[in-house]
């Protein structure tokens, strides 16, 4: 992942779609969109230390899933992170 990837201009439709996803996910999780964006950025930063990832195909979301103890649904974090390449050890 090159540093220039962060500065590429995205189409306005793509940006709007990403923002809508973020609002929906944060609503389900019961936290603000800013917190969700920080969680996503932290996940990307940590994984990027070890693996080159495809940011275009990245999908991180929170959904509701049945709890194992049968007391309703609980939030679950799902991350689909396409891997481009493994980084070599230093």
PyMOL Python script that loads the backbone (N, CA, C, O; Angstrom):
from pymol import cmd

cmd.read_pdbstr("""\
ATOM      1  N   UNK A   1       0.852  -1.162   0.000  1.00  0.00           N
ATOM      2  CA  UNK A   1       0.000   0.000   0.000  1.00  0.00           C
ATOM      3  C   UNK A   1       0.902   1.229   0.000  1.00  0.00           C
ATOM      4  O   UNK A   1       1.732   1.406   0.891  1.00  0.00           O
ATOM      5  N   UNK A   2       0.728   2.063  -0.999  1.00  0.00           N
ATOM      6  CA  UNK A   2       1.514   3.286  -1.102  1.00  0.00           C
ATOM      7  C   UNK A   2       0.818   4.403  -0.341  1.00  0.00           C
ATOM      8  O   UNK A   2      -0.404   4.405  -0.196  1.00  0.00           O
ATOM      9  N   UNK A   3       1.606   5.344   0.138  1.00  0.00           N
ATOM     10  CA  UNK A   3       1.040   6.478   0.864  1.00  0.00           C
ATOM     11  C   UNK A   3       0.135   7.293  -0.046  1.00  0.00           C
ATOM     12  O   UNK A   3      -0.796   7.943   0.429  1.00  0.00           O
ATOM     13  N   UNK A   4       0.394   7.267  -1.338  1.00  0.00           N
ATOM     14  CA  UNK A   4      -0.438   8.022  -2.285  1.00  0.00           C
ATOM     15  C   UNK A   4      -1.848   7.456  -2.388  1.00  0.00           C
ATOM     16  O   UNK A   4      -2.762   8.159  -2.820  1.00  0.00           O
ATOM     17  N   UNK A   5      -2.040   6.204  -2.000  1.00  0.00           N
ATOM     18  CA  UNK A   5      -3.386   5.608  -2.022  1.00  0.00           C
ATOM     19  C   UNK A   5      -4.351   6.370  -1.130  1.00  0.00           C
ATOM     20  O   UNK A   5      -5.547   6.422  -1.416  1.00  0.00           O
ATOM     21  N   UNK A   6      -3.846   6.964  -0.051  1.00  0.00           N
ATOM     22  CA  UNK A   6      -4.708   7.693   0.866  1.00  0.00           C
ATOM     23  C   UNK A   6      -5.187   9.015   0.277  1.00  0.00           C
ATOM     24  O   UNK A   6      -6.194   9.567   0.721  1.00  0.00           O
ATOM     25  N   UNK A   7      -4.461   9.528  -0.733  1.00  0.00           N
ATOM     26  CA  UNK A   7      -4.780  10.834  -1.280  1.00  0.00           C
ATOM     27  C   UNK A   7      -5.481  10.775  -2.626  1.00  0.00           C
ATOM     28  O   UNK A   7      -5.743  11.817  -3.227  1.00  0.00           O
ATOM     29  N   UNK A   8      -5.789   9.580  -3.112  1.00  0.00           N
ATOM     30  CA  UNK A   8      -6.517   9.458  -4.363  1.00  0.00           C
ATOM     31  C   UNK A   8      -7.932   9.992  -4.181  1.00  0.00           C
ATOM     32  O   UNK A   8      -8.576   9.749  -3.161  1.00  0.00           O
ATOM     33  N   UNK A   9      -8.397  10.711  -5.172  1.00  0.00           N
ATOM     34  CA  UNK A   9      -9.744  11.280  -5.098  1.00  0.00           C
ATOM     35  C   UNK A   9     -10.754  10.213  -5.513  1.00  0.00           C
ATOM     36  O   UNK A   9     -10.615   9.585  -6.563  1.00  0.00           O
ATOM     37  N   UNK A  10     -11.769  10.019  -4.676  1.00  0.00           N
ATOM     38  CA  UNK A  10     -12.811   9.056  -4.958  1.00  0.00           C
ATOM     39  C   UNK A  10     -13.985   9.784  -5.601  1.00  0.00           C
ATOM     40  O   UNK A  10     -14.190  10.976  -5.375  1.00  0.00           O
ATOM     41  N   UNK A  11     -14.741   9.064  -6.393  1.00  0.00           N
ATOM     42  CA  UNK A  11     -15.935   9.631  -7.001  1.00  0.00           C
ATOM     43  C   UNK A  11     -16.937   9.993  -5.907  1.00  0.00           C
ATOM     44  O   UNK A  11     -17.006   9.310  -4.885  1.00  0.00           O
ATOM     45  N   UNK A  12     -17.706  11.048  -6.107  1.00  0.00           N
ATOM     46  CA  UNK A  12     -18.633  11.510  -5.071  1.00  0.00           C
ATOM     47  C   UNK A  12     -19.669  10.440  -4.714  1.00  0.00           C
ATOM     48  O   UNK A  12     -20.077  10.337  -3.557  1.00  0.00           O
ATOM     49  N   UNK A  13     -20.089   9.654  -5.689  1.00  0.00           N
ATOM     50  CA  UNK A  13     -21.040   8.577  -5.406  1.00  0.00           C
ATOM     51  C   UNK A  13     -20.448   7.531  -4.479  1.00  0.00           C
ATOM     52  O   UNK A  13     -21.130   7.014  -3.594  1.00  0.00           O
ATOM     53  N   UNK A  14     -19.180   7.225  -4.686  1.00  0.00           N
ATOM     54  CA  UNK A  14     -18.489   6.250  -3.849  1.00  0.00           C
ATOM     55  C   UNK A  14     -18.325   6.773  -2.425  1.00  0.00           C
ATOM     56  O   UNK A  14     -18.490   6.027  -1.460  1.00  0.00           O
ATOM     57  N   UNK A  15     -18.001   8.057  -2.301  1.00  0.00           N
ATOM     58  CA  UNK A  15     -17.852   8.682  -0.985  1.00  0.00           C
ATOM     59  C   UNK A  15     -19.195   8.682  -0.257  1.00  0.00           C
ATOM     60  O   UNK A  15     -19.260   8.366   0.932  1.00  0.00           O
ATOM     61  N   UNK A  16     -20.256   9.032  -0.965  1.00  0.00           N
ATOM     62  CA  UNK A  16     -21.591   9.057  -0.355  1.00  0.00           C
ATOM     63  C   UNK A  16     -22.008   7.664   0.099  1.00  0.00           C
ATOM     64  O   UNK A  16     -22.590   7.510   1.173  1.00  0.00           O
ATOM     65  N   UNK A  17     -21.719   6.667  -0.697  1.00  0.00           N
ATOM     66  CA  UNK A  17     -22.053   5.282  -0.344  1.00  0.00           C
ATOM     67  C   UNK A  17     -21.299   4.856   0.912  1.00  0.00           C
ATOM     68  O   UNK A  17     -21.876   4.235   1.804  1.00  0.00           O
ATOM     69  N   UNK A  18     -20.002   5.191   0.984  1.00  0.00           N
ATOM     70  CA  UNK A  18     -19.194   4.858   2.160  1.00  0.00           C
ATOM     71  C   UNK A  18     -19.737   5.546   3.413  1.00  0.00           C
ATOM     72  O   UNK A  18     -19.790   4.942   4.484  1.00  0.00           O
ATOM     73  N   UNK A  19     -20.137   6.808   3.274  1.00  0.00           N
ATOM     74  CA  UNK A  19     -20.677   7.540   4.422  1.00  0.00           C
ATOM     75  C   UNK A  19     -21.990   6.939   4.896  1.00  0.00           C
ATOM     76  O   UNK A  19     -22.224   6.821   6.099  1.00  0.00           O
ATOM     77  N   UNK A  20     -22.844   6.560   3.958  1.00  0.00           N
ATOM     78  CA  UNK A  20     -24.117   5.943   4.330  1.00  0.00           C
ATOM     79  C   UNK A  20     -23.892   4.623   5.051  1.00  0.00           C
ATOM     80  O   UNK A  20     -24.557   4.337   6.047  1.00  0.00           O
ATOM     81  N   UNK A  21     -22.965   3.823   4.558  1.00  0.00           N
ATOM     82  CA  UNK A  21     -22.627   2.563   5.227  1.00  0.00           C
ATOM     83  C   UNK A  21     -22.163   2.824   6.652  1.00  0.00           C
ATOM     84  O   UNK A  21     -22.564   2.128   7.585  1.00  0.00           O
ATOM     85  N   UNK A  22     -21.318   3.831   6.811  1.00  0.00           N
ATOM     86  CA  UNK A  22     -20.781   4.163   8.125  1.00  0.00           C
ATOM     87  C   UNK A  22     -21.882   4.580   9.089  1.00  0.00           C
ATOM     88  O   UNK A  22     -21.867   4.187  10.256  1.00  0.00           O
ATOM     89  N   UNK A  23     -22.841   5.376   8.610  1.00  0.00           N
ATOM     90  CA  UNK A  23     -23.961   5.806   9.453  1.00  0.00           C
ATOM     91  C   UNK A  23     -24.810   4.616   9.863  1.00  0.00           C
ATOM     92  O   UNK A  23     -25.193   4.507  11.028  1.00  0.00           O
ATOM     93  N   UNK A  24     -25.111   3.723   8.929  1.00  0.00           N
ATOM     94  CA  UNK A  24     -25.926   2.547   9.240  1.00  0.00           C
ATOM     95  C   UNK A  24     -25.225   1.626  10.232  1.00  0.00           C
ATOM     96  O   UNK A  24     -25.847   1.127  11.170  1.00  0.00           O
ATOM     97  N   UNK A  25     -23.928   1.403  10.022  1.00  0.00           N
ATOM     98  CA  UNK A  25     -23.163   0.536  10.921  1.00  0.00           C
ATOM     99  C   UNK A  25     -23.098   1.139  12.316  1.00  0.00           C
ATOM    100  O   UNK A  25     -23.289   0.433  13.307  1.00  0.00           O
ATOM    101  N   UNK A  26     -22.832   2.432  12.402  1.00  0.00           N
ATOM    102  CA  UNK A  26     -22.718   3.062  13.718  1.00  0.00           C
ATOM    103  C   UNK A  26     -24.048   3.052  14.453  1.00  0.00           C
ATOM    104  O   UNK A  26     -24.082   2.945  15.679  1.00  0.00           O
ATOM    105  N   UNK A  27     -25.137   3.163  13.715  1.00  0.00           N
ATOM    106  CA  UNK A  27     -26.459   3.098  14.323  1.00  0.00           C
ATOM    107  C   UNK A  27     -26.708   1.714  14.923  1.00  0.00           C
ATOM    108  O   UNK A  27     -27.226   1.598  16.033  1.00  0.00           O
ATOM    109  N   UNK A  28     -26.342   0.680  14.194  1.00  0.00           N
ATOM    110  CA  UNK A  28     -26.519  -0.697  14.689  1.00  0.00           C
ATOM    111  C   UNK A  28     -25.663  -0.966  15.922  1.00  0.00           C
ATOM    112  O   UNK A  28     -26.076  -1.680  16.835  1.00  0.00           O
ATOM    113  N   UNK A  29     -24.466  -0.385  15.936  1.00  0.00           N
ATOM    114  CA  UNK A  29     -23.541  -0.640  17.037  1.00  0.00           C
ATOM    115  C   UNK A  29     -23.817   0.238  18.243  1.00  0.00           C
ATOM    116  O   UNK A  29     -23.320  -0.029  19.337  1.00  0.00           O
ATOM    117  N   UNK A  30     -24.615   1.293  18.046  1.00  0.00           N
ATOM    118  CA  UNK A  30     -24.912   2.192  19.147  1.00  0.00           C
ATOM    119  C   UNK A  30     -23.756   3.123  19.471  1.00  0.00           C
ATOM    120  O   UNK A  30     -23.624   3.571  20.610  1.00  0.00           O
ATOM    121  N   UNK A  31     -22.912   3.423  18.481  1.00  0.00           N
ATOM    122  CA  UNK A  31     -21.827   4.375  18.702  1.00  0.00           C
ATOM    123  C   UNK A  31     -21.796   5.363  17.539  1.00  0.00           C
ATOM    124  O   UNK A  31     -22.440   5.151  16.512  1.00  0.00           O
ATOM    125  N   UNK A  32     -21.053   6.424  17.711  1.00  0.00           N
ATOM    126  CA  UNK A  32     -21.046   7.494  16.713  1.00  0.00           C
ATOM    127  C   UNK A  32     -20.273   7.082  15.450  1.00  0.00           C
ATOM    128  O   UNK A  32     -19.412   6.204  15.502  1.00  0.00           O
ATOM    129  N   UNK A  33     -20.589   7.723  14.322  1.00  0.00           N
ATOM    130  CA  UNK A  33     -19.835   7.443  13.090  1.00  0.00           C
ATOM    131  C   UNK A  33     -18.346   7.748  13.245  1.00  0.00           C
ATOM    132  O   UNK A  33     -17.511   7.091  12.624  1.00  0.00           O
ATOM    133  N   UNK A  34     -18.011   8.738  14.069  1.00  0.00           N
ATOM    134  CA  UNK A  34     -16.603   9.070  14.285  1.00  0.00           C
ATOM    135  C   UNK A  34     -15.862   7.923  14.958  1.00  0.00           C
ATOM    136  O   UNK A  34     -14.728   7.610  14.592  1.00  0.00           O
ATOM    137  N   UNK A  35     -16.502   7.297  15.940  1.00  0.00           N
ATOM    138  CA  UNK A  35     -15.891   6.151  16.628  1.00  0.00           C
ATOM    139  C   UNK A  35     -15.731   4.981  15.655  1.00  0.00           C
ATOM    140  O   UNK A  35     -14.700   4.309  15.649  1.00  0.00           O
ATOM    141  N   UNK A  36     -16.760   4.743  14.832  1.00  0.00           N
ATOM    142  CA  UNK A  36     -16.674   3.656  13.850  1.00  0.00           C
ATOM    143  C   UNK A  36     -15.535   3.911  12.866  1.00  0.00           C
ATOM    144  O   UNK A  36     -14.804   2.985  12.513  1.00  0.00           O
ATOM    145  N   UNK A  37     -15.378   5.144  12.425  1.00  0.00           N
ATOM    146  CA  UNK A  37     -14.304   5.475  11.486  1.00  0.00           C
ATOM    147  C   UNK A  37     -12.945   5.276  12.145  1.00  0.00           C
ATOM    148  O   UNK A  37     -12.011   4.804  11.496  1.00  0.00           O
ATOM    149  N   UNK A  38     -12.818   5.625  13.417  1.00  0.00           N
ATOM    150  CA  UNK A  38     -11.553   5.425  14.126  1.00  0.00           C
ATOM    151  C   UNK A  38     -11.245   3.941  14.295  1.00  0.00           C
ATOM    152  O   UNK A  38     -10.093   3.528  14.159  1.00  0.00           O
ATOM    153  N   UNK A  39     -12.259   3.140  14.588  1.00  0.00           N
ATOM    154  CA  UNK A  39     -12.063   1.690  14.692  1.00  0.00           C
ATOM    155  C   UNK A  39     -11.558   1.147  13.360  1.00  0.00           C
ATOM    156  O   UNK A  39     -10.600   0.376  13.319  1.00  0.00           O
ATOM    157  N   UNK A  40     -12.207   1.553  12.274  1.00  0.00           N
ATOM    158  CA  UNK A  40     -11.805   1.100  10.939  1.00  0.00           C
ATOM    159  C   UNK A  40     -10.367   1.513  10.645  1.00  0.00           C
ATOM    160  O   UNK A  40      -9.579   0.701  10.160  1.00  0.00           O
ATOM    161  N   UNK A  41     -10.014   2.768  10.932  1.00  0.00           N
ATOM    162  CA  UNK A  41      -8.654   3.250  10.688  1.00  0.00           C
ATOM    163  C   UNK A  41      -7.627   2.500  11.524  1.00  0.00           C
ATOM    164  O   UNK A  41      -6.532   2.202  11.045  1.00  0.00           O
ATOM    165  N   UNK A  42      -7.976   2.191  12.775  1.00  0.00           N
ATOM    166  CA  UNK A  42      -7.064   1.443  13.640  1.00  0.00           C
ATOM    167  C   UNK A  42      -6.844   0.026  13.118  1.00  0.00           C
ATOM    168  O   UNK A  42      -5.719  -0.474  13.129  1.00  0.00           O
ATOM    169  N   UNK A  43      -7.904  -0.614  12.666  1.00  0.00           N
ATOM    170  CA  UNK A  43      -7.785  -1.971  12.102  1.00  0.00           C
ATOM    171  C   UNK A  43      -6.891  -1.945  10.875  1.00  0.00           C
ATOM    172  O   UNK A  43      -6.010  -2.792  10.726  1.00  0.00           O
ATOM    173  N   UNK A  44      -7.114  -0.970   9.990  1.00  0.00           N
ATOM    174  CA  UNK A  44      -6.301  -0.853   8.779  1.00  0.00           C
ATOM    175  C   UNK A  44      -4.837  -0.621   9.137  1.00  0.00           C
ATOM    176  O   UNK A  44      -3.951  -1.238   8.547  1.00  0.00           O
ATOM    177  N   UNK A  45      -4.577   0.260  10.096  1.00  0.00           N
ATOM    178  CA  UNK A  45      -3.199   0.575  10.479  1.00  0.00           C
ATOM    179  C   UNK A  45      -2.467  -0.646  11.021  1.00  0.00           C
ATOM    180  O   UNK A  45      -1.316  -0.892  10.659  1.00  0.00           O
ATOM    181  N   UNK A  46      -3.116  -1.399  11.872  1.00  0.00           N
ATOM    182  CA  UNK A  46      -2.469  -2.572  12.472  1.00  0.00           C
ATOM    183  C   UNK A  46      -2.206  -3.648  11.422  1.00  0.00           C
ATOM    184  O   UNK A  46      -1.104  -4.193  11.348  1.00  0.00           O
ATOM    185  N   UNK A  47      -3.210  -3.949  10.619  1.00  0.00           N
ATOM    186  CA  UNK A  47      -3.044  -5.008   9.615  1.00  0.00           C
ATOM    187  C   UNK A  47      -2.022  -4.602   8.561  1.00  0.00           C
ATOM    188  O   UNK A  47      -1.266  -5.442   8.073  1.00  0.00           O
ATOM    189  N   UNK A  48      -1.997  -3.315   8.206  1.00  0.00           N
ATOM    190  CA  UNK A  48      -1.065  -2.829   7.183  1.00  0.00           C
ATOM    191  C   UNK A  48       0.394  -2.942   7.609  1.00  0.00           C
ATOM    192  O   UNK A  48       1.286  -2.913   6.761  1.00  0.00           O
ATOM    193  N   UNK A  49       0.651  -3.071   8.900  1.00  0.00           N
ATOM    194  CA  UNK A  49       2.025  -3.262   9.367  1.00  0.00           C
ATOM    195  C   UNK A  49       2.584  -4.596   8.899  1.00  0.00           C
ATOM    196  O   UNK A  49       3.797  -4.737   8.744  1.00  0.00           O
ATOM    197  N   UNK A  50       1.722  -5.573   8.673  1.00  0.00           N
ATOM    198  CA  UNK A  50       2.157  -6.927   8.359  1.00  0.00           C
ATOM    199  C   UNK A  50       1.768  -7.392   6.959  1.00  0.00           C
ATOM    200  O   UNK A  50       2.429  -8.251   6.375  1.00  0.00           O
ATOM    201  N   UNK A  51       0.685  -6.816   6.424  1.00  0.00           N
ATOM    202  CA  UNK A  51       0.118  -7.298   5.165  1.00  0.00           C
ATOM    203  C   UNK A  51      -0.219  -6.104   4.284  1.00  0.00           C
ATOM    204  O   UNK A  51      -0.721  -5.091   4.770  1.00  0.00           O
ATOM    205  N   UNK A  52       0.059  -6.223   2.979  1.00  0.00           N
ATOM    206  CA  UNK A  52      -0.382  -5.210   2.031  1.00  0.00           C
ATOM    207  C   UNK A  52      -1.831  -5.540   1.666  1.00  0.00           C
ATOM    208  O   UNK A  52      -2.112  -6.624   1.155  1.00  0.00           O
ATOM    209  N   UNK A  53      -2.745  -4.610   1.929  1.00  0.00           N
ATOM    210  CA  UNK A  53      -4.159  -4.871   1.714  1.00  0.00           C
ATOM    211  C   UNK A  53      -4.718  -4.011   0.588  1.00  0.00           C
ATOM    212  O   UNK A  53      -4.157  -2.975   0.234  1.00  0.00           O
ATOM    213  N   UNK A  54      -5.847  -4.472   0.030  1.00  0.00           N
ATOM    214  CA  UNK A  54      -6.556  -3.755  -1.023  1.00  0.00           C
ATOM    215  C   UNK A  54      -7.622  -2.879  -0.374  1.00  0.00           C
ATOM    216  O   UNK A  54      -8.665  -3.381   0.046  1.00  0.00           O
ATOM    217  N   UNK A  55      -7.368  -1.574  -0.289  1.00  0.00           N
ATOM    218  CA  UNK A  55      -8.301  -0.664   0.377  1.00  0.00           C
ATOM    219  C   UNK A  55      -9.614  -0.517  -0.380  1.00  0.00           C
ATOM    220  O   UNK A  55     -10.647  -0.228   0.225  1.00  0.00           O
ATOM    221  N   UNK A  56      -9.588  -0.713  -1.697  1.00  0.00           N
ATOM    222  CA  UNK A  56     -10.813  -0.580  -2.494  1.00  0.00           C
ATOM    223  C   UNK A  56     -11.823  -1.682  -2.141  1.00  0.00           C
ATOM    224  O   UNK A  56     -13.030  -1.442  -2.132  1.00  0.00           O
ATOM    225  N   UNK A  57     -11.325  -2.878  -1.854  1.00  0.00           N
ATOM    226  CA  UNK A  57     -12.204  -4.000  -1.553  1.00  0.00           C
ATOM    227  C   UNK A  57     -12.485  -4.181  -0.073  1.00  0.00           C
ATOM    228  O   UNK A  57     -13.196  -5.108   0.314  1.00  0.00           O
ATOM    229  N   UNK A  58     -11.936  -3.309   0.758  1.00  0.00           N
ATOM    230  CA  UNK A  58     -12.081  -3.403   2.204  1.00  0.00           C
ATOM    231  C   UNK A  58     -13.531  -3.196   2.632  1.00  0.00           C
ATOM    232  O   UNK A  58     -14.184  -2.255   2.181  1.00  0.00           O
ATOM    233  N   UNK A  59     -14.031  -4.065   3.496  1.00  0.00           N
ATOM    234  CA  UNK A  59     -15.395  -3.934   3.998  1.00  0.00           C
ATOM    235  C   UNK A  59     -15.404  -4.330   5.471  1.00  0.00           C
ATOM    236  O   UNK A  59     -15.213  -5.497   5.812  1.00  0.00           O
ATOM    237  N   UNK A  60     -15.626  -3.353   6.329  1.00  0.00           N
ATOM    238  CA  UNK A  60     -15.706  -3.594   7.764  1.00  0.00           C
ATOM    239  C   UNK A  60     -17.076  -3.131   8.227  1.00  0.00           C
ATOM    240  O   UNK A  60     -17.461  -1.985   7.997  1.00  0.00           O
ATOM    241  N   UNK A  61     -17.813  -4.023   8.882  1.00  0.00           N
ATOM    242  CA  UNK A  61     -19.156  -3.652   9.313  1.00  0.00           C
ATOM    243  C   UNK A  61     -19.526  -4.344  10.609  1.00  0.00           C
ATOM    244  O   UNK A  61     -18.915  -5.336  11.007  1.00  0.00           O
ATOM    245  N   UNK A  62     -20.524  -3.806  11.246  1.00  0.00           N
ATOM    246  CA  UNK A  62     -21.074  -4.410  12.452  1.00  0.00           C
ATOM    247  C   UNK A  62     -22.491  -4.847  12.133  1.00  0.00           C
ATOM    248  O   UNK A  62     -23.301  -4.071  11.626  1.00  0.00           O
ATOM    249  N   UNK A  63     -22.774  -6.098  12.438  1.00  0.00           N
ATOM    250  CA  UNK A  63     -24.112  -6.637  12.201  1.00  0.00           C
ATOM    251  C   UNK A  63     -24.639  -7.226  13.511  1.00  0.00           C
ATOM    252  O   UNK A  63     -23.920  -7.304  14.507  1.00  0.00           O
ATOM    253  N   UNK A  64     -25.862  -7.624  13.489  1.00  0.00           N
ATOM    254  CA  UNK A  64     -26.463  -8.292  14.638  1.00  0.00           C
ATOM    255  C   UNK A  64     -26.435  -9.804  14.394  1.00  0.00           C
ATOM    256  O   UNK A  64     -26.781 -10.270  13.308  1.00  0.00           O
ATOM    257  N   UNK A  65     -26.030 -10.545  15.384  1.00  0.00           N
ATOM    258  CA  UNK A  65     -25.978 -12.002  15.279  1.00  0.00           C
ATOM    259  C   UNK A  65     -26.554 -12.606  16.557  1.00  0.00           C
ATOM    260  O   UNK A  65     -26.420 -12.020  17.632  1.00  0.00           O
ATOM    261  N   UNK A  66     -27.190 -13.768  16.453  1.00  0.00           N
ATOM    262  CA  UNK A  66     -27.752 -14.385  17.663  1.00  0.00           C
ATOM    263  C   UNK A  66     -26.663 -14.719  18.675  1.00  0.00           C
ATOM    264  O   UNK A  66     -25.591 -15.200  18.308  1.00  0.00           O
ATOM    265  N   UNK A  67     -26.940 -14.462  19.942  1.00  0.00           N
ATOM    266  CA  UNK A  67     -25.952 -14.770  20.977  1.00  0.00           C
ATOM    267  C   UNK A  67     -25.940 -16.270  21.243  1.00  0.00           C
ATOM    268  O   UNK A  67     -26.932 -16.963  21.017  1.00  0.00           O
ATOM    269  N   UNK A  68     -24.811 -16.755  21.723  1.00  0.00           N
ATOM    270  CA  UNK A  68     -24.671 -18.185  22.015  1.00  0.00           C
ATOM    271  C   UNK A  68     -25.496 -18.588  23.230  1.00  0.00           C
ATOM    272  O   UNK A  68     -25.855 -19.756  23.379  1.00  0.00           O
ATOM    273  N   UNK A  69     -25.798 -17.629  24.098  1.00  0.00           N
ATOM    274  CA  UNK A  69     -26.558 -17.955  25.310  1.00  0.00           C
ATOM    275  C   UNK A  69     -28.063 -17.713  25.124  1.00  0.00           C
ATOM    276  O   UNK A  69     -28.819 -17.681  26.095  1.00  0.00           O
ATOM    277  N   UNK A  70     -28.486 -17.544  23.862  1.00  0.00           N
ATOM    278  CA  UNK A  70     -29.907 -17.404  23.518  1.00  0.00           C
ATOM    279  C   UNK A  70     -30.616 -16.255  24.224  1.00  0.00           C
ATOM    280  O   UNK A  70     -31.798 -16.372  24.548  1.00  0.00           O
ATOM    281  N   UNK A  71     -29.929 -15.162  24.464  1.00  0.00           N
ATOM    282  CA  UNK A  71     -30.612 -14.010  25.048  1.00  0.00           C
ATOM    283  C   UNK A  71     -30.609 -12.847  24.059  1.00  0.00           C
ATOM    284  O   UNK A  71     -30.200 -11.735  24.393  1.00  0.00           O
ATOM    285  N   UNK A  72     -31.069 -13.118  22.839  1.00  0.00           N
ATOM    286  CA  UNK A  72     -31.216 -12.076  21.833  1.00  0.00           C
ATOM    287  C   UNK A  72     -30.018 -11.941  20.916  1.00  0.00           C
ATOM    288  O   UNK A  72     -29.118 -12.781  20.899  1.00  0.00           O
ATOM    289  N   UNK A  73     -30.035 -10.877  20.168  1.00  0.00           N
ATOM    290  CA  UNK A  73     -28.957 -10.604  19.229  1.00  0.00           C
ATOM    291  C   UNK A  73     -27.894  -9.718  19.880  1.00  0.00           C
ATOM    292  O   UNK A  73     -28.186  -8.897  20.749  1.00  0.00           O
ATOM    293  N   UNK A  74     -26.670  -9.910  19.436  1.00  0.00           N
ATOM    294  CA  UNK A  74     -25.554  -9.100  19.912  1.00  0.00           C
ATOM    295  C   UNK A  74     -24.806  -8.551  18.701  1.00  0.00           C
ATOM    296  O   UNK A  74     -24.819  -9.171  17.638  1.00  0.00           O
ATOM    297  N   UNK A  75     -24.150  -7.388  18.848  1.00  0.00           N
ATOM    298  CA  UNK A  75     -23.371  -6.864  17.732  1.00  0.00           C
ATOM    299  C   UNK A  75     -22.152  -7.741  17.454  1.00  0.00           C
ATOM    300  O   UNK A  75     -21.531  -8.276  18.372  1.00  0.00           O
ATOM    301  N   UNK A  76     -21.822  -7.877  16.155  1.00  0.00           N
ATOM    302  CA  UNK A  76     -20.646  -8.650  15.752  1.00  0.00           C
ATOM    303  C   UNK A  76     -19.899  -7.860  14.688  1.00  0.00           C
ATOM    304  O   UNK A  76     -20.510  -7.325  13.763  1.00  0.00           O
ATOM    305  N   UNK A  77     -18.592  -7.787  14.815  1.00  0.00           N
ATOM    306  CA  UNK A  77     -17.750  -7.091  13.850  1.00  0.00           C
ATOM    307  C   UNK A  77     -17.313  -8.077  12.774  1.00  0.00           C
ATOM    308  O   UNK A  77     -16.741  -9.125  13.072  1.00  0.00           O
ATOM    309  N   UNK A  78     -17.590  -7.728  11.522  1.00  0.00           N
ATOM    310  CA  UNK A  78     -17.162  -8.541  10.388  1.00  0.00           C
ATOM    311  C   UNK A  78     -16.240  -7.705   9.531  1.00  0.00           C
ATOM    312  O   UNK A  78     -16.540  -6.551   9.223  1.00  0.00           O
ATOM    313  N   UNK A  79     -15.115  -8.287   9.144  1.00  0.00           N
ATOM    314  CA  UNK A  79     -14.163  -7.580   8.306  1.00  0.00           C
ATOM    315  C   UNK A  79     -13.780  -8.442   7.115  1.00  0.00           C
ATOM    316  O   UNK A  79     -13.314  -9.570   7.275  1.00  0.00           O
ATOM    317  N   UNK A  80     -13.980  -7.900   5.917  1.00  0.00           N
ATOM    318  CA  UNK A  80     -13.528  -8.536   4.696  1.00  0.00           C
ATOM    319  C   UNK A  80     -12.375  -7.686   4.190  1.00  0.00           C
ATOM    320  O   UNK A  80     -12.585  -6.576   3.701  1.00  0.00           O
ATOM    321  N   UNK A  81     -11.153  -8.205   4.307  1.00  0.00           N
ATOM    322  CA  UNK A  81      -9.959  -7.431   3.992  1.00  0.00           C
ATOM    323  C   UNK A  81      -9.148  -8.192   2.941  1.00  0.00           C
ATOM    324  O   UNK A  81      -8.409  -9.120   3.268  1.00  0.00           O
ATOM    325  N   UNK A  82      -9.295  -7.786   1.671  1.00  0.00           N
ATOM    326  CA  UNK A  82      -8.532  -8.468   0.611  1.00  0.00           C
ATOM    327  C   UNK A  82      -7.027  -8.240   0.771  1.00  0.00           C
ATOM    328  O   UNK A  82      -6.580  -7.110   0.966  1.00  0.00           O
ATOM    329  N   UNK A  83      -6.264  -9.310   0.687  1.00  0.00           N
ATOM    330  CA  UNK A  83      -4.813  -9.251   0.863  1.00  0.00           C
ATOM    331  C   UNK A  83      -4.151  -9.209  -0.512  1.00  0.00           C
ATOM    332  O   UNK A  83      -4.411 -10.058  -1.364  1.00  0.00           O
ATOM    333  N   UNK A  84      -3.290  -8.204  -0.715  1.00  0.00           N
ATOM    334  CA  UNK A  84      -2.527  -8.115  -1.956  1.00  0.00           C
ATOM    335  C   UNK A  84      -1.244  -8.936  -1.850  1.00  0.00           C
ATOM    336  O   UNK A  84      -0.887  -9.689  -2.756  1.00  0.00           O
ATOM    337  N   UNK A  85      -0.558  -8.768  -0.707  1.00  0.00           N
ATOM    338  CA  UNK A  85       0.732  -9.435  -0.549  1.00  0.00           C
ATOM    339  C   UNK A  85       1.132  -9.410   0.914  1.00  0.00           C
ATOM    340  O   UNK A  85       0.701  -8.541   1.673  1.00  0.00           O
ATOM    341  N   UNK A  86       1.954 -10.363   1.301  1.00  0.00           N
ATOM    342  CA  UNK A  86       2.515 -10.374   2.644  1.00  0.00           C
ATOM    343  C   UNK A  86       3.774  -9.518   2.629  1.00  0.00           C
ATOM    344  O   UNK A  86       4.546  -9.553   1.671  1.00  0.00           O
ATOM    345  N   UNK A  87       3.974  -8.748   3.697  1.00  0.00           N
ATOM    346  CA  UNK A  87       5.182  -7.939   3.799  1.00  0.00           C
ATOM    347  C   UNK A  87       6.302  -8.814   4.339  1.00  0.00           C
ATOM    348  O   UNK A  87       6.078  -9.687   5.177  1.00  0.00           O
ATOM    349  N   UNK A  88       7.508  -8.569   3.847  1.00  0.00           N
ATOM    350  CA  UNK A  88       8.651  -9.364   4.297  1.00  0.00           C
ATOM    351  C   UNK A  88       9.090  -8.922   5.672  1.00  0.00           C
ATOM    352  O   UNK A  88       8.876  -7.777   6.069  1.00  0.00           O
ATOM    353  N   UNK A  89       9.710  -9.847   6.404  1.00  0.00           N
ATOM    354  CA  UNK A  89      10.213  -9.527   7.746  1.00  0.00           C
ATOM    355  C   UNK A  89      11.400  -8.604   7.627  1.00  0.00           C
ATOM    356  O   UNK A  89      12.188  -8.708   6.687  1.00  0.00           O
ATOM    357  N   UNK A  90      11.529  -7.688   8.594  1.00  0.00           N
ATOM    358  CA  UNK A  90      12.644  -6.734   8.590  1.00  0.00           C
ATOM    359  C   UNK A  90      13.821  -7.278   9.337  1.00  0.00           C
ATOM    360  O   UNK A  90      14.851  -6.611   9.437  1.00  0.00           O
TER     361      UNK A  90
END
""", "prot")
cmd.dss("prot")
cmd.show_as("cartoon", "prot")
cmd.util.cbc("prot")
cmd.orient("prot")
